Structure formats: C-alpha cells, structure tokens
C-alpha cells in the first residue's frame, strides 16, 4: 500500500484533468474516467496543451511529453478504473461519492486507496459506507492542480496511518507540498479562506461596494485574484456548495452563512468561466 505505481482519476473536469496530468507527467500510468465522452476529449486536449506549454518553456522535453501522453488512458468504462490509488473529483455531494466509492470498491482489491479531492465533505462520513474504510483518505488539490503546490492530506477517523503516509509520499513525488490535516469542516485552507468569499459577498449585499471594487481593492492589497474573479474561476456553483456544506457542518454558525447573491447566480446558471458568465462575462 505504501508503493503507489498506478493512478486513476474519476471526473474529467478542471480538477480531474489537472490531477491526471500530474500523474502522467511524473511517470504514473493513469486512467481518466468520465461518463461524458465529450468531457474526456476536452480533458485529453487540455492535458496535451498543458504539457505542450511546459515544452515551450523548456521545462519538459518533447520526448518526455510524448512518453507522458502515452501513459494516459481515457475511458467511459468503469470496469477499467483499477489502480493503486483512485482519486475522485466529482460533484460535491455525499450521496454521489458514496455510490462511486461503492462501485470502485467492488472492482478493486482492498489494498486500493480511495482518495477524495473534496474540499469540504467529511472524510469520516465518506468512508463510513465503504468496505475497508481504513483505505479512504482526503487528497485535496488546489486549482489549477498542475501549478498550485499545496495538497491537503486528510485522515478520517478510520483512515490507516500508512494510507495517509502513502498519499503524502505520492504528493511529494508529484512535486507538491503536502500538509496533513484532521477531518474538520473545510480542513485547513477552506476554513481559513471561506471568509475571503463570505465577507466579500456581505460587502456587496450591504451595498458597501460593488464586486468589481472589492476585487480591485484586494488585488491592490496583494492578492493575486480578487474573490469574485476567483469564484468565477473555481465555479460559482462549486464555491456555493462548499460554503453551504460548511454552514451545515458548523451547525448554521452565522459567520458561514451562504450569500443570497451567490444563490441567485447559481439559480440563474451563471457559474463562472465554464458557463461564460458569473460575476463577470467571458
């Protein structure tokens, strides 16, 4: 279990394809699964483009790029999703992840590590309905996964220490800086960062300033991206679901209250860059 040599990623969205790119770039034969063939084709093109940029910047040779791409298998067939480590990067819903982990457990041996890229759902709850819950762990990458150095490694109550150790070791192999976290709502980063979004939304709700002004002020203060530009990049819907999950996890503590403005954006389908409109138009 300590020697992860093969990787599978479930979910070919922005996070999933980024994790798959990291895997093949660092020598791991990687399976990328999604139910949507169009999403897989788009992901494959994005991975090739991402590696191509590294070649242009002389950070990767053309031969190394070709070898990496040869390590990638894309599939819509769940039976192919077998590996030493499987990372799920699907929608932030506990029921969906439970069903997925159940299916993966049925086609993989008990030594396969099942990791979640969740940013807010409790790992203990995720593992509770999975056979051999000791092999379930959180492996939370940050967007964009190929560039952002941090990875949170989260142990649930049942997670075996050697499983968390193996995932931490792999994160280092992928060129990341892993940090260990206990299974608390939002873990470390999202708990700290939540108020970057929540308080910014309150400022707009209370007509103190527009979202453009808030972005400009925070970027002028040294943040690389203002909260509204960042929500558009992450996905307004994803960000809202994380806030909602943390609000519930903290038993409706008012400081985590989701914003009505954000709720309206989600209801309107304005999910950010991926839909062409969020707080800004693209």
C-alpha positions in Angstrom: 0.0 0.0 0.0 3.0 2.3 0.5 4.2 2.0 -3.1 1.7 3.7 -5.4 2.6 2.9 -9.0 -0.7 3.4 -10.8 -3.3 6.1 -10.7 -6.9 6.5 -11.7 -8.9 9.7 -11.6 -12.7 9.8 -11.7 -14.2 13.0 -13.1 -12.7 14.8 -16.2 -13.4 18.4 -15.1 -10.8 21.0 -14.5 -9.5 19.4 -11.2 -9.7 15.8 -12.6 -7.7 16.5 -15.7 -5.2 18.5 -13.8 -4.6 15.6 -11.4 -4.3 13.2 -14.3 -1.8 15.5 -16.0 0.3 15.5 -12.8 0.2 11.7 -12.7 1.4 11.0 -16.3 4.0 13.9 -16.1 5.6 12.1 -13.1 5.7 8.6 -14.5 2.4 7.1 -13.3 0.2 5.1 -15.8 -3.1 7.0 -15.3 -6.7 6.2 -16.2 -9.0 9.2 -16.5 -12.7 8.2 -16.3 -15.8 10.2 -17.0 -19.4 9.3 -18.1 -19.3 12.0 -20.7 -17.2 11.2 -23.8 -17.1 14.9 -24.8 -15.7 15.9 -21.4 -12.9 13.2 -21.8 -12.0 14.5 -25.3 -11.8 18.1 -23.9 -9.7 16.9 -21.0 -7.3 15.0 -23.2 -6.8 18.1 -25.4 -6.3 20.3 -22.3 -3.7 17.9 -20.9 -1.8 17.8 -24.2 -1.9 21.6 -24.3 -0.7 21.8 -20.6 2.2 19.6 -21.4 2.9 21.5 -24.6 3.3 24.7 -22.6 5.9 23.0 -20.5 7.8 22.0 -23.6 7.6 25.6 -24.9 9.0 26.9 -21.6 11.8 24.2 -21.8 10.6 22.6 -18.6 9.9 19.4 -20.4 11.4 17.7 -23.4 9.2 16.8 -26.4 10.1 13.1 -25.9 9.1 13.4 -22.2 5.8 14.9 -23.2 5.1 12.1 -25.7 6.0 9.5 -23.1 3.7 11.1 -20.6 0.8 11.2 -23.1 1.3 7.6 -23.8 0.7 6.8 -20.1 -2.8 8.3 -20.2 -5.9 6.1 -20.8 -9.3 7.8 -21.1 -12.4 5.8 -20.7 -16.2 5.8 -20.1 -16.0 2.2 -18.9 -16.0 2.0 -15.1 -14.6 -1.6 -15.1 -11.2 -0.1 -16.4 -10.9 2.1 -13.3 -8.4 -0.1 -11.4 -5.3 1.3 -9.8 -3.2 1.5 -6.6 -4.7 4.9 -5.9 -8.0 6.3 -7.2 -8.8 10.0 -6.8 -12.4 11.1 -7.2 -13.0 14.6 -8.4 -16.8 14.6 -9.0 -19.6 16.8 -7.7 -19.6 17.8 -4.0 -22.4 15.5 -3.0 -22.0 12.9 -0.3 -24.6 10.5 -1.9 -22.8 10.6 -5.3 -19.4 10.0 -3.7 -20.8 7.1 -1.6 -22.2 5.4 -4.6 -19.0 6.0 -6.6 -16.7 4.6 -3.8 -19.0 1.6 -3.5 -18.7 0.8 -7.2 -14.9 1.3 -7.1 -14.6 -0.9 -4.1 -16.4 -3.7 -5.9 -13.9 -3.8 -8.8 -10.7 -3.1 -6.9 -8.9 -5.1 -4.2 -9.0 -4.0 -0.5 -5.5 -2.5 -0.8 -6.6 0.1 -3.4 -6.5 3.5 -1.8 -9.7 5.5 -2.4 -9.0 9.3 -2.2 -11.4 12.2 -2.4 -10.5 15.6 -3.7 -13.3 17.1 -1.7 -12.8 20.5 -0.3 -15.4 20.3 2.4 -17.2 17.0 2.9 -16.1 15.0 6.0 -13.7 12.1 5.1 -15.1 10.1 8.1 -18.6 10.3 6.6 -17.3 9.4 3.1 -15.6 6.3 4.5 -18.4 5.2 6.7 -20.3 3.3 3.9 -17.2 2.0 2.1 -15.8 -1.6 2.5 -12.4 -1.3 4.2 -12.9 2.3 5.3 -9.3 2.4 6.5 -8.2 2.9 2.9 -10.3 6.1 2.4 -8.4 9.4 2.6 -8.7 13.0 1.6 -6.3 14.3 -1.1 -7.3 17.8 -1.8 -5.6 19.6 -4.7 -6.0 23.3 -5.5 -7.0 24.8 -8.8 -5.1 24.7 -11.2 -3.7 21.4 -9.9 -0.6 21.2 -12.1 0.5 24.7 -10.9 -0.6 25.0 -7.3 1.9 23.5 -4.9 -0.3 22.6 -1.9 -2.1 19.3 -1.3 -4.0 18.7 1.9 -3.9 15.1 3.1 -6.8 14.5 5.4 -7.3 11.5 7.6 -10.8 10.4 8.7 -11.4 8.6 12.0 -10.9 5.2 10.2 -8.0 6.2 7.9 -5.0 3.9 8.4 -1.8 5.9 9.1 0.1 4.0 6.4 -2.6 5.1 3.9 -2.1 8.8 4.7 1.7 8.3 4.6 1.5 6.7 1.2 -0.6 9.6 -0.2 1.8 12.1 1.4 4.7 10.4 -0.3 3.0 10.4 -3.6 2.1 14.1 -3.3 5.9 14.8 -2.9 6.6 12.6 -5.9 4.2 14.8 -7.9 6.2 17.8 -6.9 3.7 19.1 -4.3 3.9 20.3 -0.8 1.6 18.1 1.3 0.2 19.2 4.6 -1.6 16.8 7.0 -5.0 17.8 8.3 -7.5 16.4 10.7 -11.1 15.7 9.5 -12.7 19.1 10.4 -15.1 21.1 8.3 -13.2 22.8 5.5 -10.0 21.2 6.6 -7.3 24.0 6.8 -7.4 26.1 3.7 -11.2 26.3 3.0 -11.9 27.1 6.6 -9.5 30.0 6.6 -10.3 31.1 3.0 -14.1 30.8 3.4 -14.3 34.4 4.7 -12.4 35.8 1.8 -15.6 34.9 -0.1 -18.3 35.2 2.5 -17.2 38.7 3.8 -16.7 40.0 0.3 -20.2 38.9 -0.6 -21.6 40.6 2.5 -19.9 43.8 1.5 -21.7 43.6 -1.8 -25.0 42.5 -0.2 -24.9 45.6 2.1 -24.1 47.9 -0.8 -20.8 49.0 0.7 -19.0 48.5 -2.6 -19.5 46.7 -6.0 -17.9 43.3 -6.6 -15.5 45.0 -9.1 -14.3 47.4 -6.5 -13.8 44.6 -3.9 -11.8 42.7 -6.5 -9.7 45.7 -7.3 -9.1 46.6 -3.6 -8.0 43.1 -2.7 -5.8 42.7 -5.7 -4.2 46.0 -4.9 -3.6 44.7 -1.4 -1.5 41.8 -2.8 -4.0 39.0 -3.5 -3.3 37.5 -7.0 -7.1 37.3 -7.7 -10.0 39.1 -6.1 -12.7 36.9 -4.6 -15.2 37.4 -7.4 -12.7 36.6 -10.2 -11.6 33.6 -8.1 -15.1 32.3 -7.6 -15.7 32.6 -11.4 -12.5 30.6 -12.0 -13.4 27.9 -9.4 -17.0 27.8 -10.3 -19.7 29.9 -8.5 -21.7 26.7 -8.0 -18.8 24.8 -6.6 -17.9 27.6 -4.2 -21.5 28.0 -3.1 -21.8 24.2 -2.4 -18.7 24.3 -0.3 -20.0 27.3 1.7 -23.3 25.5 2.2 -21.7 22.3 3.3 -19.5 24.2 5.8 -22.6 26.2 7.1 -24.3 22.8 7.8 -21.2 21.3 9.3 -20.8 24.2 11.7 -24.5 23.8 12.7 -25.6 27.0 11.0 -23.0 29.2 12.6 -23.9 32.7 11.1 -20.3 33.5 10.1 -20.5 30.8 7.4 -23.9 31.8 6.1 -24.1 31.4 2.3 -24.9 34.5 0.3 -28.2 35.2 -1.4 -26.4 36.9 -4.2 -24.4 33.8 -4.8 -27.5 31.7 -4.6 -29.1 33.8 -7.3 -26.1 33.3 -9.6 -26.3 29.6 -9.2 -30.0 29.6 -9.8 -29.5 31.6 -13.0 -26.9 29.2 -14.2 -24.2 31.9 -14.0 -21.5 29.5 -12.8 -18.4 31.5 -13.9 -15.9 30.9 -16.7 -17.2 27.5 -17.5 -20.7 28.8 -18.5 -19.4 32.1 -20.0 -20.9 34.2 -17.2 -20.6 34.5 -13.5 -19.9 37.8 -11.7 -18.2 38.7 -15.0 -18.9 37.9 -18.6 -16.4 35.7 -20.6 
